[in-house]
Amino acid sequence: MATLTKSIRTRINLERINWITVVFWTIGIVSLVLIVWGSFNSITSGRLSAAQWRDLIVFGLAQGGVYALLALGYTMVYGVLGFINFAHGEVFMSGAMVGFFAASALDDAGMWDNQPALSLLIVLAVAMATSMLVAVLIERVAYRPLRAAPRLIPLITSIGASFFLQYSFRGLFGAGIKSYPQMAALEGSFTILGLRILKSQSLVIAGAVLMMVGLYLFVERTKTGKTLRAVAEDKEIAALMGIDVDRAIVMTFIVGGAMAGAAALLYSLVFRQVSFFTGFFPGIKAFTAAVLGGIGNIAGAMVGGLVLGILESVGPSLVLAGFNIPAFTQLKDVVAFLALVLVLILRPTGLLGERLAEERA
Amino acid sequence: MTQATEQVAKADLRDQAGREAAIQVRDVGLGQALRLGLLGGITTVFISAIGMIEAFAGRIIMQPFLTLSFTALLLIPLVFGYLAGKKPPEVEGLTRARTGPRNVLAGLLAGVLTGVLTGLFVLVANAIDLRDIFIAISPRLLNILTFDQSPSSALVLLVLVGGVLGALGSLVAIAPGRWRRPLLGAFLWTLTVGLLEGVFQQVLRGLRLEAVNSFLFSPLGGLEPAGALTIFVLVFALYVVLERRRGSVSARLEAMSDRERRRTMIIGVVALLIVLAILPQIVGVFLSEVLVNVGIYLLMGLGLNIVVGFAGLLDLGYVAFFAVGAYVTAVLTSPSSPFWAPQLTFWVALPFVVLVAALAGIMVGTPVLRMRGDYLAIVTLGFGEIARLLFVSEWLVPYVGGAQGILSIPKVTIGAFEARTPPQLFYLVMAFVLLTIYVSWALKNSRIGRAWMAMREDEPVAEVIGIDIVQAKLSAFVVGAVLASFGGAIFATKIGSIFPNSFEILVSITVLVLIIVGGMGSIPGVIVGALVLVGLPELLREFSEFRLLFYGALLIYMMLKKPEGFIPAKERMRELHQEEMLQDSWLRETEPYDRETPVDARGRDPDAGLI
């Protein structure tokens, strides 16, 4: 029966989707031509030197590291529960916000400059703990009762949770922008292999890689990681095999929250400013990164994050500048969103392929 | 199963249910009461810490001292006491709930715990200065929470007041329905009149009833105690009278013959039109302005209702179409449009607005044709943000003015009539709203409307039964885009100038909230949703700061408890509660023999279509 419906469906698709396929291919080819043309123009114009391009790429990597850590949270929740946790950006923001208070308290106590490593670890712990707590709280209050609901319902709930958290934080801590204290140990830059890297950026890249390796080992090598993978594969069968599905789901949110907390500290080191709205755009972009890499795929989220970070940093100067668009750096968010749209049109399974069962499609 | 065996099985079940011994007696849970008390305490502390209590202190509900802050503080133990004392749900034939002193104890417990937590919060906040982190915990807040007493006596007072109100709430909860409903109704109406005193005063003034005004309301703001009591008693009496002859309007409509029903409907529509025609004269300038804003959101809400409610395509970038409508109107009509200023009149520009909006609908719709629900949501969100970022960017300054926007957009004129003041704009908006309501209603019952709903329920199945998915999706996007562009066009002429920051994602979210709260796919739901969720925050200035917080909480609540909305569309209701309804019908079937099978007015079994 299933095969019969499937064959009927394929035939209908073949008959009718033709012109859409043509449209999609046209969109793909046109954007490819535009990208190549723009890049060619701006590279041959020699507006930016090779060193400047390298700086952009390094900045992109740092930014991409943050996106990658955030994207892990999206991809893991999507893998297990099958919906976009729209509030994950706010999980990230809560870590950055509470981390700010820890950082300024440490700064007041004089530790920020005297004991930089220890202070960073303390702020990291605070940010991670906050984000984990918020993530688990959302899961318990808003998502757990909706396990059996139609797919769009938890998505709408998570949009609600997102705005609720944003404006709760605004009410609690004020609407103003808060600046992290500057850390003397992270000022300046150094050079590896002819590549000049800001110290803060190098810390962010190293930190992100460390967290990702840790997560990879956790998911692949530990027993808890194995239960997570089993639950992502098939909740019912996992439950039959004696796995506590609810616990595994909470664990997913804890791990996602921890990654978001780490991302929050790294983000704050590069951009140094947080407000209640900080989580919104990084959140959407991290989701884009997760889709770019193939949602549900942990390695994909990492790759997608880095690729998106570089695209966003290099893209405006490379493609948009080639068409003499004024103030092209204003449009870096447009580049990120266009990347999302194009990926979903041309390769919805992402770069590394989506690790999801067919029935979800 | 054959008919006969089924009968036997049912008879067995009935016997079982008939035996009193099998019925479990349930008391109200005290653990539950403690949980609710904890929740009440957390709620109080939360709304204090986010600054709500302090912000509400300026509005007086009732003279001499009952401010909105106190009302909120007192309502919390009352509500949680009510919830704690409410008898547990009964499963017919299986369990029975018992009411008694235990319920009052539960309410008392919940109220006391709320008071204890609030008191502890006051003590802590008094001992440690938290203002550097939590900016809202100010001395003024503490004065409000302690009723200007010392913290330790405030603790005693809060516990006492909490306990009394909690017990009171539980008493209301276990009161028999014929007293409870009038009591709650009278209480809520009095509260509403106190809260919206400006509206009621203005309407009474419009109706030339100044004397009533001065009797009910105090010149210093808020209700007079005597006025509050009068409203309470009047509404109570009204409820008691109405309680005798219950029976919903829709049931009475169902009972009428076709001709009678049509006549009633026509009378209703004519009456509505007359009310709308004189409304701006009665409600005055400020309220007309509020109604115009409600109308603009209503246009968007009805449009999004088609995309999300009928067709099930969750569009989070809907504001883009609103922006397109506003910008096309601005460019075509304004003399100061930077690139090209044809200076058309509004009515000549309107067809072009529709055309461009339809094209925008196709442009957004085509790429998402093959996407599933949540991907579609994110991509449309991306489109919405792309639109805003482009409008604000330097790149398009020569065409649409960038952050400076487009100024001096002319007003709408019809002959000598010019829609300049809010009451005049009201007529313009209302004309568009009525048109849109008609279009929505006609589409809902049309072939394409049924195709949308089939697609919403199950896309692959809809495709297999021969619905053209491509056409259905694109047409939903186009119709939605055109309706939103009407809203944008009116918005542009109303404000007279447009800036990109009017078209943020928050607009899309607001529209989404109002259709979800009203009921996705339900036209009356969208109307009520717009009135309440857009109108109320504008009337309660203190509240508008917490508008989005409230919307977020409301979205979560609706999805958890009432995903079909407060005024649900019949079809959605069925889809979301199918299991429960099947269960209900099973229970109904096991009721005693002598009850007839429920048959509705048209002689059908109401459950027939469900299984």
Contacts between the chains, C-beta under 8 A, distances in Angstrom:
chain1	res1	chain2	res2	distance
A	5	B	460	7.5
A	5	B	464	6.8
A	8	B	464	6.2
A	9	B	460	6.3
A	9	B	463	7.0
A	9	B	464	6.9
A	12	B	463	6.1
A	12	B	464	7.4
A	16	B	468	7.7
A	16	B	470	6.8
A	17	B	370	7.8
A	17	B	470	7.8
A	20	B	366	7.3
A	20	B	369	5.7
A	20	B	370	7.2
A	20	B	470	6.7
A	23	B	366	6.0
A	24	B	367	7.7
A	27	B	367	7.1
A	83	B	374	6.0
A	84	B	374	4.9
A	84	B	377	7.3
A	84	B	378	6.4
A	101	B	133	5.6
A	141	B	556	7.6
A	142	B	556	5.2
A	142	B	559	7.9
A	142	B	560	7.3
A	145	B	560	5.5
A	146	B	559	6.8
A	146	B	560	7.0
A	149	B	559	7.6
A	149	B	563	7.2
A	150	B	575	8.0
A	150	B	576	7.6
A	151	B	373	5.5
A	151	B	374	6.6
A	152	B	312	7.6
A	152	B	314	5.6
A	152	B	373	5.1
A	152	B	374	7.1
A	152	B	377	7.8
A	153	B	559	5.2
A	153	B	563	5.7
A	154	B	559	7.5
A	155	B	314	7.1
A	155	B	373	7.3
A	155	B	374	5.1
A	155	B	377	6.2
A	156	B	314	7.5
A	156	B	512	7.6
A	156	B	516	6.6
A	156	B	555	6.1
A	156	B	559	5.5
A	157	B	555	6.7
A	157	B	556	5.4
A	157	B	559	4.2
A	157	B	560	7.2
A	159	B	316	7.7
A	159	B	509	6.9
A	159	B	512	7.5
A	159	B	552	7.9
A	159	B	555	6.2
A	160	B	551	7.4
A	160	B	552	4.6
A	160	B	553	7.0
A	160	B	554	7.1
A	160	B	555	2.7
A	160	B	556	4.2
A	160	B	558	8.0
A	160	B	559	6.9
A	161	B	552	6.7
A	161	B	555	8.0
A	161	B	556	5.9
A	162	B	552	7.0
A	163	B	509	6.5
A	163	B	548	5.2
A	163	B	549	7.3
A	163	B	551	6.1
A	163	B	552	3.5
A	163	B	555	7.4
A	164	B	549	6.1
A	164	B	552	3.1
A	164	B	553	5.2
A	164	B	555	7.9
A	164	B	556	6.6
A	165	B	552	7.4
A	166	B	548	7.3
A	166	B	552	7.6
A	167	B	50	8.0
A	167	B	546	7.0
A	167	B	548	4.8
A	167	B	549	3.6
A	167	B	552	6.6
A	168	B	46	7.7
A	168	B	50	6.0
A	168	B	549	6.2
A	170	B	50	8.0
A	170	B	549	7.9
A	171	B	49	7.3
A	171	B	50	2.8
A	171	B	51	5.2
A	171	B	52	7.3
A	171	B	136	6.4
A	171	B	546	7.2
A	171	B	549	6.7
A	172	B	49	5.8
A	172	B	50	5.7
A	172	B	134	5.6
A	172	B	135	7.8
A	172	B	136	7.0
A	173	B	133	6.8
A	173	B	134	7.0
A	173	B	135	6.6
A	174	B	135	4.4
A	284	B	378	7.2
A	284	B	381	6.8
A	284	B	382	7.4
A	284	B	385	7.7
A	287	B	378	6.1
A	288	B	378	7.9
A	288	B	382	7.7
A	291	B	375	7.4
A	291	B	378	7.7
A	325	B	395	5.0
A	326	B	394	4.8
A	326	B	395	5.8
A	327	B	393	6.7
A	327	B	394	3.5
A	327	B	395	6.7
A	328	B	395	7.6
A	330	B	389	7.4
A	330	B	392	7.8
A	330	B	393	5.0
A	330	B	394	6.1
A	330	B	395	7.7
A	331	B	389	6.6
A	331	B	390	7.9
A	331	B	393	5.9
A	331	B	395	7.0
A	333	B	385	6.7
A	333	B	389	5.6
A	334	B	386	5.3
A	334	B	389	5.0
A	334	B	390	6.7
A	334	B	393	7.8
A	337	B	382	3.9
A	337	B	383	7.6
A	337	B	385	5.7
A	337	B	386	5.1
A	337	B	389	8.0
A	338	B	382	7.9
A	338	B	386	6.9
A	340	B	378	7.1
A	340	B	379	6.6
A	340	B	382	5.1
A	341	B	367	6.1
A	341	B	379	5.7
A	341	B	382	5.8
A	341	B	383	7.2
A	344	B	367	7.6
A	344	B	371	6.2
A	344	B	375	5.9
A	344	B	379	5.6
A	345	B	367	5.0
A	348	B	370	7.5
A	348	B	371	7.3
A	348	B	375	7.2
A	360	B	372	7.7
A	361	B	372	6.8
